[in-house]
């Protein structure tokens, strides 16, 4: 990943950027690939030291405090009016507070909002801000308010002048702040299928393209100096107009894309002044930037996750009572500022379910709204907001991992640099699933992706998706013609990549389909599969566990046993276990690969023998297992995924070969109660929903072992703990819940550690538990 020193010269970057902006059009026309690299370079310049990470728990606590504050300031008649006396603001303060509360999870049926909603419905509003914000409220509630929403739609449509707005009725003046909110209000109405007219959207594009400054931003009015709030207004307005006007196009409007890209780069440069925070002057600015990020899918501004950086800033500035007042230098009043802060935290916090991969060598965004509109329909179907994000293929996979799916779409032959290919492989190895969409049914793209992935995963196999696959039947029944099947790259345990049979991206953006099935429904099934039926964590919750920046005091080596078959399907499964053992016991965890028939040479290691299908052990392998365990070694035998016969077949062969029974490990064993080893209590472990629902296993341990010299030398688990350790919320896995899978791994290794000679060393070539980039970024977030 490209990095630079945290003390880079912001003014120097701005100076370079200002000059570069003047040649954007030339680059776009003559050397578009250079423009793409320029944007990628700027967006990937990342400070070498990240700040201590704000957590989702911090954000949730702040949301609750802000909600309580806002309700404490509510007037007796249910509204929040009182600060503004001008007719152009009447109802506006109540509208924004109500919208913020509903967005943050307060039900419109909450008794505290009963009088509020009556007030909003009956209030006569004549200002752009007020009408737009009421439209936001009405659009967020049930269809019974569609009539009033239509009234607001007419007001907004009638009071625009060439796609521009002022405070009330059209006049000779306008500004980009009112214009943004007028457009946002129209957009909310349009999303609820209320007609707002089609002539406004071309006018919006023409205006904001013509009024964009050379630095990529916009001022409050044309020709005024750019600022963050108005740059956000310009980019958001163009993104909305693009969605409304061009969703039926097969390719993006390049001039419009250029204007949007310039605006995003301007915001990125401004964020570098404040450690990734965009819009520190007032909450209005920050919420405007959030609108940009959610509409564009932007993940990073100023080298940081925009939501993490902004949340950290907001939490520092919040008063003890949960308010954000004028005394902090922000215009708009305490309730307005506080509402903007609540909107920022609530909207940005929701789970991110899919990445859209930005490529640097070929066009990747011909359909700017394919994933955007799919995500909106998914949110509506689930009645729960979901987000998406754009990830540059050159960025470290650390930034990809809060989304379980990555979408890659193009119509040319796939091309990428070595680092980019390694990022792709790492994301998949860390549990991600890649979806390949061939635009215009491009065989060139799909075939080049197939060859690339086959090289990255030489032991994985491409197969036709069976009709029993969750993507085809988990929630909605989908029948794909056998003549054009969906193809899967599988490691025998899980899907690594899925190649779509036709161009689904066009259908997702336009809603026009010539297929006899609905791609939307298949993607909804896929969402359910990768989220364990809708159990995704919020945005700031990562599948990794932070590792303390402290020295280790001891070491354990985990050996993956190699054999002729499906060994080592998940090479990066130990990352969370390594952090747990380091943080709690000062143990440095190493991993190595050793042939199964050679493990007797390493009796001080813990051996992981895993697979999914039944195998037959050779005489040499059986002898090596016997010698290894007699010397004090421990083996864990696991069926990864929990659905094959691997562990059962090994168990049967070893009980016969060793002439020893396999018995259930008692609840009093340190492996399960954790007492004597400083571990975790797993006497009543938690299993995945799939396991309890379809396999019928409840909260009881099913671990078994062959005891040698009165110790559990060979442990058997027929339920998965590897995908759990990896942090995968995948439906169809028979195994332990993620947290308990990690605890079980920790207990077994802690128990094994007690039996080791403290001076013993395992001399074997080791491999990294986690890629260096991810490890470094994760560690820096704890400093």
Protein Blocks (a to p, Z undefined) as FASTA:
>chain_A
ZZddfkbcfklmmmmmmmmmmmmmmmmmmmmmlmmmmmmmmmmmccfbdcddddfklmmm
mmmmmmmmmmmmpcfkopachjbmcfklgoklmmmmmmmmmmnopafklmklmmmmmmmm
mpccfbfklmmmmmmmmmmmcfklmmmmmmmmmmmmmmpgehiacfbdcdfbdcfklmmm
mmmmmmmmmmnopaebjklmmmmmmmmmmmpcfkopacfbehiacdfklmmmmmmmmmmm
mmmmmmmpmbdcfklmmmmmmmmmmmmmmmmmngoiahjlbmklmmmmmmmmmmnopabg
ghiafklmmmmmmmmmpcfkopacfknopahijklmmmmmmmmmmmmmpccfbdcdddfk
bcfklplmlmmmmmmmmmmmnopacddddddfkbcfklmmmpcbdcdddfbdcdddfklm
mmmmmmmmnopacddddehhiaklmmmmmmmmmmmmmmbccddddfkbmklmmmmccddd
fklccddddehlacfbdcdfbdfklmmmnopafbfbdfklmmmmmmmmmnogoiaccfkl
cfbdcdddbddfbdcdddddddedjehkllmlmmmmmmmmmmmnopacddddddfklmmm
mmmbccddddfbdcdddfklmmmmmmmmmnopacddddehjlamklmmmmmmmmmmnopa
cddddfklmklnommnopacfkbccddfklmmmnopacddfbdcddeehiafbccdfbdf
klmmnopacehiacddfklmmmmmmmmmmmmmmmpcfkbccddddddfbdfklmmmmmmm
mZZ
